[in-house]
Amino acid sequence: MAERDLEFIHRFIPATAPDLDVTLLLLHGTGGNEDDLLGLGRELLPGASLLSPRGRVLEGNMPRFFRRFAEGVFDIDDLKLQTHALYDFALAAARRYGVAQNRMVAVGYSNGANIAASLLLLHPELLSGAILFRGMVPLMPDSTPDLRSTKVLVGSGRRDPIVPYREGDALAKLLASFGAEVEAYWDQGGHELGMDDLTKAQIWLRRQFSRSGTV
């Protein structure tokens, strides 16, 4: 069953690898839910703990993490509000489930990638890293975040009709300008995720966040 407190409906899957203390914060795309990325999380880093919240905003009947006025036009006030709420949720969940706050890595797809990027910009102390699939610049922060200890992978699709790959390039450059160690790649596909995305993210994640470099 999904947990229904801590402000977000969510699922938590405890770690099964005793020497792996990474928690993947899984953030779905528009219309997704807390179950959508669990399989991806297990594939990306087997044995890691998984924390997967459902977005609290509804667009029609589709869950999202924040409101928008149109495709690619965000309600910035709501984005900030929901980002702060997600930050509070992540801290509370870390305390409840006994996971390390400083070993949390976001894995976001589309709308989930955008709020993950917003977390990096507004609460840079929360995440050790992030995988941002099909994301774009969500907002410009009022103050300069210190991302010098943060590692980020940005994955864009060259044929993406929803998020043009230049948006991913802009996101990668923005995060790097604040000190993040950023890797970016451009898949030949569209908005959907493919095996190339999975393979690149697996390699990157295990290299960056596995204690011994292997799992």
C-alpha positions as protocol buffer text, in pm:
chain_id: "A"
residue {
  index: 1
  type: MET
  ca { x: 0 y: 0 z: 0 }
}
residue {
  index: 2
  type: ALA
  ca { x: 104 y: 355 z: -61 }
}
residue {
  index: 3
  type: GLU
  ca { x: 168 y: 566 z: 248 }
}
residue {
  index: 4
  type: ARG
  ca { x: -76 y: 858 z: 275 }
}
residue {
  index: 5
  type: ASP
  ca { x: 83 y: 1082 z: 534 }
}
residue {
  index: 6
  type: LEU
  ca { x: 392 y: 1305 z: 532 }
}
residue {
  index: 7
  type: GLU
  ca { x: 194 y: 1540 z: 302 }
}
residue {
  index: 8
  type: PHE
  ca { x: 250 y: 1325 z: -9 }
}
residue {
  index: 9
  type: ILE
  ca { x: 103 y: 990 z: -101 }
}
residue {
  index: 10
  type: HIS
  ca { x: 417 y: 785 z: -158 }
}
residue {
  index: 11
  type: ARG
  ca { x: 590 y: 453 z: -156 }
}
residue {
  index: 12
  type: PHE
  ca { x: 909 y: 367 z: 27 }
}
residue {
  index: 13
  type: ILE
  ca { x: 1110 y: 55 z: -60 }
}
residue {
  index: 14
  type: PRO
  ca { x: 1388 y: -17 z: 192 }
}
residue {
  index: 15
  type: ALA
  ca { x: 1739 y: -89 z: 75 }
}
residue {
  index: 16
  type: THR
  ca { x: 1831 y: -454 z: 26 }
}
residue {
  index: 17
  type: ALA
  ca { x: 2205 y: -402 z: -32 }
}
residue {
  index: 18
  type: PRO
  ca { x: 2369 y: -359 z: 311 }
}
residue {
  index: 19
  type: ASP
  ca { x: 2668 y: -168 z: 174 }
}
residue {
  index: 20
  type: LEU
  ca { x: 2462 y: 76 z: -36 }
}
residue {
  index: 21
  type: ASP
  ca { x: 2323 y: 378 z: 148 }
}
residue {
  index: 22
  type: VAL
  ca { x: 2185 y: 571 z: -150 }
}
residue {
  index: 23
  type: THR
  ca { x: 1816 y: 662 z: -162 }
}
residue {
  index: 24
  type: LEU
  ca { x: 1664 y: 736 z: -502 }
}
residue {
  index: 25
  type: LEU
  ca { x: 1394 y: 1004 z: -489 }
}
residue {
  index: 26
  type: LEU
  ca { x: 1173 y: 905 z: -783 }
}
residue {
  index: 27
  type: LEU
  ca { x: 970 y: 1187 z: -941 }
}
residue {
  index: 28
  type: HIS
  ca { x: 719 y: 1090 z: -1209 }
}
residue {
  index: 29
  type: GLY
  ca { x: 598 y: 1282 z: -1513 }
}
residue {
  index: 30
  type: THR
  ca { x: 255 y: 1434 z: -1576 }
}
residue {
  index: 31
  type: GLY
  ca { x: -18 y: 1175 z: -1526 }
}
residue {
  index: 32
  type: GLY
  ca { x: 208 y: 940 z: -1335 }
}
residue {
  index: 33
  type: ASN
  ca { x: 195 y: 826 z: -975 }
}
residue {
  index: 34
  type: GLU
  ca { x: 404 y: 680 z: -696 }
}
residue {
  index: 35
  type: ASP
  ca { x: 433 y: 344 z: -875 }
}
residue {
  index: 36
  type: ASP
  ca { x: 550 y: 465 z: -1215 }
}
residue {
  index: 37
  type: LEU
  ca { x: 925 y: 481 z: -1161 }
}
residue {
  index: 38
  type: LEU
  ca { x: 975 y: 201 z: -909 }
}
residue {
  index: 39
  type: GLY
  ca { x: 1082 y: -42 z: -1181 }
}
residue {
  index: 40
  type: LEU
  ca { x: 1321 y: 216 z: -1324 }
}
residue {
  index: 41
  type: GLY
  ca { x: 1468 y: 277 z: -980 }
}
residue {
  index: 42
  type: ARG
  ca { x: 1529 y: -94 z: -927 }
}
residue {
  index: 43
  type: GLU
  ca { x: 1700 y: -115 z: -1267 }
}
residue {
  index: 44
  type: LEU
  ca { x: 1913 y: 192 z: -1213 }
}
residue {
  index: 45
  type: LEU
  ca { x: 2065 y: 97 z: -879 }
}
residue {
  index: 46
  type: PRO
  ca { x: 1963 y: -247 z: -750 }
}
residue {
  index: 47
  type: GLY
  ca { x: 1954 y: -263 z: -374 }
}
residue {
  index: 48
  type: ALA
  ca { x: 1912 y: 110 z: -313 }
}
residue {
  index: 49
  type: SER
  ca { x: 1621 y: 240 z: -110 }
}
residue {
  index: 50
  type: LEU
  ca { x: 1346 y: 403 z: -316 }
}
residue {
  index: 51
  type: LEU
  ca { x: 1128 y: 697 z: -213 }
}
residue {
  index: 52
  type: SER
  ca { x: 855 y: 773 z: -464 }
}
residue {
  index: 53
  type: PRO
  ca { x: 596 y: 1048 z: -396 }
}
residue {
  index: 54
  type: ARG
  ca { x: 289 y: 1130 z: -603 }
}
residue {
  index: 55
  type: GLY
  ca { x: 254 y: 1489 z: -721 }
}
residue {
  index: 56
  type: ARG
  ca { x: -11 y: 1680 z: -524 }
}
residue {
  index: 57
  type: VAL
  ca { x: -143 y: 1895 z: -809 }
}
residue {
  index: 58
  type: LEU
  ca { x: -409 y: 1769 z: -1050 }
}
residue {
  index: 59
  type: GLU
  ca { x: -434 y: 1880 z: -1412 }
}
residue {
  index: 60
  type: GLY
  ca { x: -770 y: 1735 z: -1503 }
}
residue {
  index: 61
  type: ASN
  ca { x: -727 y: 1395 z: -1343 }
}
residue {
  index: 62
  type: MET
  ca { x: -351 y: 1379 z: -1401 }
}
residue {
  index: 63
  type: PRO
  ca { x: -115 y: 1420 z: -1104 }
}
residue {
  index: 64
  type: ARG
  ca { x: 167 y: 1671 z: -1141 }
}
residue {
  index: 65
  type: PHE
  ca { x: 420 y: 1821 z: -904 }
}
residue {
  index: 66
  type: PHE
  ca { x: 321 y: 2183 z: -980 }
}
residue {
  index: 67
  type: ARG
  ca { x: 76 y: 2384 z: -1187 }
}
residue {
  index: 68
  type: ARG
  ca { x: 136 y: 2527 z: -1531 }
}
residue {
  index: 69
  type: PHE
  ca { x: -49 y: 2777 z: -1748 }
}
residue {
  index: 70
  type: ALA
  ca { x: 39 y: 2603 z: -2077 }
}
residue {
  index: 71
  type: GLU
  ca { x: 294 y: 2358 z: -2215 }
}
residue {
  index: 72
  type: GLY
  ca { x: 629 y: 2485 z: -2091 }
}
residue {
  index: 73
  type: VAL
  ca { x: 475 y: 2790 z: -1915 }
}
residue {
  index: 74
  type: PHE
  ca { x: 495 y: 2731 z: -1542 }
}
residue {
  index: 75
  type: ASP
  ca { x: 305 y: 2883 z: -1252 }
}
residue {
  index: 76
  type: ILE
  ca { x: 620 y: 2998 z: -1073 }
}
residue {
  index: 77
  type: ASP
  ca { x: 447 y: 3079 z: -745 }
}
residue {
  index: 78
  type: ASP
  ca { x: 302 y: 2729 z: -728 }
}
residue {
  index: 79
  type: LEU
  ca { x: 631 y: 2577 z: -842 }
}
residue {
  index: 80
  type: LYS
  ca { x: 808 y: 2741 z: -548 }
}
residue {
  index: 81
  type: LEU
  ca { x: 534 y: 2637 z: -306 }
}
residue {
  index: 82
  type: GLN
  ca { x: 538 y: 2276 z: -421 }
}
residue {
  index: 83
  type: THR
  ca { x: 919 y: 2264 z: -426 }
}
residue {
  index: 84
  type: HIS
  ca { x: 933 y: 2373 z: -62 }
}
residue {
  index: 85
  type: ALA
  ca { x: 665 y: 2115 z: 24 }
}
residue {
  index: 86
  type: LEU
  ca { x: 861 y: 1840 z: -151 }
}
residue {
  index: 87
  type: TYR
  ca { x: 1175 y: 1945 z: 35 }
}
residue {
  index: 88
  type: ASP
  ca { x: 992 y: 1920 z: 368 }
}
residue {
  index: 89
  type: PHE
  ca { x: 853 y: 1581 z: 268 }
}
residue {
  index: 90
  type: ALA
  ca { x: 1198 y: 1448 z: 175 }
}
residue {
  index: 91
  type: LEU
  ca { x: 1344 y: 1552 z: 511 }
}
residue {
  index: 92
  type: ALA
  ca { x: 1051 y: 1406 z: 705 }
}
residue {
  index: 93
  type: ALA
  ca { x: 1065 y: 1081 z: 507 }
}
residue {
  index: 94
  type: ALA
  ca { x: 1439 y: 1050 z: 564 }
}
residue {
  index: 95
  type: ARG
  ca { x: 1380 y: 1078 z: 940 }
}
residue {
  index: 96
  type: ARG
  ca { x: 1088 y: 834 z: 938 }
}
residue {
  index: 97
  type: TYR
  ca { x: 1260 y: 567 z: 731 }
}
residue {
  index: 98
  type: GLY
  ca { x: 1608 y: 613 z: 872 }
}
residue {
  index: 99
  type: VAL
  ca { x: 1789 y: 697 z: 549 }
}
residue {
  index: 100
  type: ALA
  ca { x: 2079 y: 936 z: 509 }
}
residue {
  index: 101
  type: GLN
  ca { x: 1970 y: 1283 z: 401 }
}
residue {
  index: 102
  type: ASN
  ca { x: 2306 y: 1350 z: 241 }
}
residue {
  index: 103
  type: ARG
  ca { x: 2286 y: 1041 z: 18 }
}
residue {
  index: 104
  type: MET
  ca { x: 1962 y: 1121 z: -166 }
}
residue {
  index: 105
  type: VAL
  ca { x: 1964 y: 1128 z: -546 }
}
residue {
  index: 106
  type: ALA
  ca { x: 1664 y: 1251 z: -743 }
}
residue {
  index: 107
  type: VAL
  ca { x: 1556 y: 1065 z: -1056 }
}
residue {
  index: 108
  type: GLY
  ca { x: 1304 y: 1281 z: -1238 }
}
residue {
  index: 109
  type: TYR
  ca { x: 1124 y: 1241 z: -1568 }
}
residue {
  index: 110
  type: SER
  ca { x: 965 y: 1538 z: -1749 }
}
residue {
  index: 111
  type: ASN
  ca { x: 754 y: 1721 z: -1487 }
}
residue {
  index: 112
  type: GLY
  ca { x: 944 y: 1526 z: -1222 }
}
residue {
  index: 113
  type: ALA
  ca { x: 1276 y: 1636 z: -1371 }
}
residue {
  index: 114
  type: ASN
  ca { x: 1160 y: 1997 z: -1358 }
}
residue {
  index: 115
  type: ILE
  ca { x: 1072 y: 1988 z: -990 }
}
residue {
  index: 116
  type: ALA
  ca { x: 1396 y: 1801 z: -920 }
}
residue {
  index: 117
  type: ALA
  ca { x: 1583 y: 2085 z: -1091 }
}
residue {
  index: 118
  type: SER
  ca { x: 1382 y: 2330 z: -883 }
}
residue {
  index: 119
  type: LEU
  ca { x: 1491 y: 2143 z: -568 }
}
residue {
  index: 120
  type: LEU
  ca { x: 1853 y: 2182 z: -677 }
}
residue {
  index: 121
  type: LEU
  ca { x: 1806 y: 2555 z: -729 }
}
residue {
  index: 122
  type: LEU
  ca { x: 1599 y: 2636 z: -419 }
}
residue {
  index: 123
  type: HIS
  ca { x: 1730 y: 2375 z: -173 }
}
residue {
  index: 124
  type: PRO
  ca { x: 2079 y: 2283 z: -295 }
}
residue {
  index: 125
  type: GLU
  ca { x: 2169 y: 2118 z: 35 }
}
residue {
  index: 126
  type: LEU
  ca { x: 1913 y: 1838 z: -3 }
}
residue {
  index: 127
  type: LEU
  ca { x: 2039 y: 1628 z: -292 }
}
residue {
  index: 128
  type: SER
  ca { x: 2374 y: 1463 z: -353 }
}
residue {
  index: 129
  type: GLY
  ca { x: 2284 y: 1438 z: -716 }
}
residue {
  index: 130
  type: ALA
  ca { x: 2011 y: 1414 z: -974 }
}
residue {
  index: 131
  type: ILE
  ca { x: 1924 y: 1241 z: -1299 }
}
residue {
  index: 132
  type: LEU
  ca { x: 1706 y: 1475 z: -1503 }
}
residue {
  index: 133
  type: PHE
  ca { x: 1534 y: 1302 z: -1794 }
}
residue {
  index: 134
  type: ARG
  ca { x: 1368 y: 1542 z: -2044 }
}
residue {
  index: 135
  type: GLY
  ca { x: 1390 y: 1842 z: -1811 }
}
residue {
  index: 136
  type: MET
  ca { x: 1414 y: 2215 z: -1869 }
}
residue {
  index: 137
  type: VAL
  ca { x: 1503 y: 2525 z: -1667 }
}
residue {
  index: 138
  type: PRO
  ca { x: 1211 y: 2553 z: -1421 }
}
residue {
  index: 139
  type: LEU
  ca { x: 1291 y: 2896 z: -1276 }
}
residue {
  index: 140
  type: MET
  ca { x: 1573 y: 3136 z: -1197 }
}
residue {
  index: 141
  type: PRO
  ca { x: 1654 y: 3140 z: -825 }
}
residue {
  index: 142
  type: ASP
  ca { x: 1652 y: 3467 z: -634 }
}
residue {
  index: 143
  type: SER
  ca { x: 1986 y: 3380 z: -470 }
}
residue {
  index: 144
  type: THR
  ca { x: 2284 y: 3186 z: -600 }
}
residue {
  index: 145
  type: PRO
  ca { x: 2274 y: 2818 z: -498 }
}
residue {
  index: 146
  type: ASP
  ca { x: 2598 y: 2642 z: -410 }
}
residue {
  index: 147
  type: LEU
  ca { x: 2600 y: 2319 z: -612 }
}
residue {
  index: 148
  type: ARG
  ca { x: 2973 y: 2250 z: -594 }
}
residue {
  index: 149
  type: SER
  ca { x: 2924 y: 1913 z: -424 }
}
residue {
  index: 150
  type: THR
  ca { x: 2634 y: 1806 z: -648 }
}
residue {
  index: 151
  type: LYS
  ca { x: 2654 y: 1570 z: -945 }
}
residue {
  index: 152
  type: VAL
  ca { x: 2392 y: 1587 z: -1220 }
}
residue {
  index: 153
  type: LEU
  ca { x: 2310 y: 1389 z: -1534 }
}
residue {
  index: 154
  type: VAL
  ca { x: 2085 y: 1562 z: -1790 }
}
residue {
  index: 155
  type: GLY
  ca { x: 1928 y: 1345 z: -2061 }
}
residue {
  index: 156
  type: SER
  ca { x: 1746 y: 1504 z: -2357 }
}
residue {
  index: 157
  type: GLY
  ca { x: 1584 y: 1366 z: -2673 }
}
residue {
  index: 158
  type: ARG
  ca { x: 1686 y: 1520 z: -3003 }
}
residue {
  index: 159
  type: ARG
  ca { x: 1339 y: 1450 z: -3146 }
}
residue {
  index: 160
  type: ASP
  ca { x: 1146 y: 1547 z: -2834 }
}
residue {
  index: 161
  type: PRO
  ca { x: 836 y: 1745 z: -2942 }
}
residue {
  index: 162
  type: ILE
  ca { x: 754 y: 1849 z: -2584 }
}
residue {
  index: 163
  type: VAL
  ca { x: 1091 y: 1954 z: -2443 }
}
residue {
  index: 164
  type: PRO
  ca { x: 1330 y: 2055 z: -2725 }
}
residue {
  index: 165
  type: TYR
  ca { x: 1680 y: 1930 z: -2655 }
}
residue {
  index: 166
  type: ARG
  ca { x: 1811 y: 2288 z: -2641 }
}
residue {
  index: 167
  type: GLU
  ca { x: 1610 y: 2320 z: -2318 }
}
residue {
  index: 168
  type: GLY
  ca { x: 1813 y: 2038 z: -2167 }
}
residue {
  index: 169
  type: ASP
  ca { x: 2130 y: 2208 z: -2282 }
}
residue {
  index: 170
  type: ALA
  ca { x: 2022 y: 2532 z: -2111 }
}
residue {
  index: 171
  type: LEU
  ca { x: 1945 y: 2340 z: -1790 }
}
residue {
  index: 172
  type: ALA
  ca { x: 2285 y: 2169 z: -1794 }
}
residue {
  index: 173
  type: LYS
  ca { x: 2466 y: 2500 z: -1845 }
}
residue {
  index: 174
  type: LEU
  ca { x: 2268 y: 2673 z: -1570 }
}
residue {
  index: 175
  type: LEU
  ca { x: 2342 y: 2404 z: -1312 }
}
residue {
  index: 176
  type: ALA
  ca { x: 2709 y: 2397 z: -1412 }
}
residue {
  index: 177
  type: SER
  ca { x: 2725 y: 2775 z: -1369 }
}
residue {
  index: 178
  type: PHE
  ca { x: 2635 y: 2723 z: -1002 }
}
residue {
  index: 179
  type: GLY
  ca { x: 2915 y: 2471 z: -955 }
}
residue {
  index: 180
  type: ALA
  ca { x: 2744 y: 2137 z: -1020 }
}
residue {
  index: 181
  type: GLU
  ca { x: 2941 y: 1860 z: -1187 }
}
residue {
  index: 182
  type: VAL
  ca { x: 2716 y: 1807 z: -1488 }
}
residue {
  index: 183
  type: GLU
  ca { x: 2716 y: 1546 z: -1760 }
}
residue {
  index: 184
  type: ALA
  ca { x: 2469 y: 1579 z: -2046 }
}
residue {
  index: 185
  type: TYR
  ca { x: 2373 y: 1355 z: -2336 }
}
residue {
  index: 186
  type: TRP
  ca { x: 2132 y: 1378 z: -2625 }
}
residue {
  index: 187
  type: ASP
  ca { x: 1941 y: 1064 z: -2714 }
}
residue {
  index: 188
  type: GLN
  ca { x: 1824 y: 1020 z: -3073 }
}
residue {
  index: 189
  type: GLY
  ca { x: 1468 y: 949 z: -2957 }
}
residue {
  index: 190
  type: GLY
  ca { x: 1181 y: 1168 z: -2842 }
}
residue {
  index: 191
  type: HIS
  ca { x: 1018 y: 1247 z: -2510 }
}
residue {
  index: 192
  type: GLU
  ca { x: 982 y: 885 z: -2404 }
}
residue {
  index: 193
  type: LEU
  ca { x: 1264 y: 703 z: -2229 }
}
residue {
  index: 194
  type: GLY
  ca { x: 1452 y: 425 z: -2407 }
}
residue {
  index: 195
  type: MET
  ca { x: 1722 y: 168 z: -2335 }
}
residue {
  index: 196
  type: ASP
  ca { x: 1995 y: 420 z: -2415 }
}
residue {
  index: 197
  type: ASP
  ca { x: 1867 y: 643 z: -2133 }
}
residue {
  index: 198
  type: LEU
  ca { x: 1864 y: 350 z: -1892 }
}
residue {
  index: 199
  type: THR
  ca { x: 2214 y: 237 z: -1984 }
}
residue {
  index: 200
  type: LYS
  ca { x: 2368 y: 584 z: -1959 }
}
residue {
  index: 201
  type: ALA
  ca { x: 2197 y: 652 z: -1626 }
}
residue {
  index: 202
  type: GLN
  ca { x: 2300 y: 314 z: -1483 }
}
residue {
  index: 203
  type: ILE
  ca { x: 2664 y: 369 z: -1569 }
}
residue {
  index: 204
  type: TRP
  ca { x: 2666 y: 725 z: -1441 }
}
residue {
  index: 205
  type: LEU
  ca { x: 2480 y: 648 z: -1119 }
}
residue {
  index: 206
  type: ARG
  ca { x: 2690 y: 349 z: -1023 }
}
residue {
  index: 207
  type: ARG
  ca { x: 3010 y: 539 z: -1097 }
}
residue {
  index: 208
  type: GLN
  ca { x: 2907 y: 840 z: -894 }
}
residue {
  index: 209
  type: PHE
  ca { x: 2714 y: 703 z: -598 }
}
residue {
  index: 210
  type: SER
  ca { x: 2802 y: 339 z: -539 }
}
residue {
  index: 211
  type: ARG
  ca { x: 3032 y: 319 z: -240 }
}
residue {
  index: 212
  type: SER
  ca { x: 3285 y: 93 z: -410 }
}
residue {
  index: 213
  type: GLY
  ca { x: 3214 y: 192 z: -771 }
}
residue {
  index: 214
  type: THR
  ca { x: 3027 y: -134 z: -833 }
}
residue {
  index: 215
  type: VAL
  ca { x: 2705 y: -284 z: -705 }
}
